[in-house]
């Protein structure tokens, strides 16, 4: 399996996940203050919205890359 086909499949899977879920969340930890041995930190939950057009675009580009004939 060539690298182009692997990238194409990854784009299709990422596009499908983007269309189905539409957003993803992650936790960002920031260190606010260090006072000697005491360290204060804040965990902030961030949410990123994935536009529908980006998911569909990834599926289309992955499909095009998957069906383009490759040289051998």
Buried (B, 14 or more C-beta within 10 A) or exposed (E): EEEEBEBBBEBBEBBBBBBEEEEEEEEEEEEEEEEEEEEEEEEEEEEEEBEEEBBBBBBEBBBEBBEEEEEE
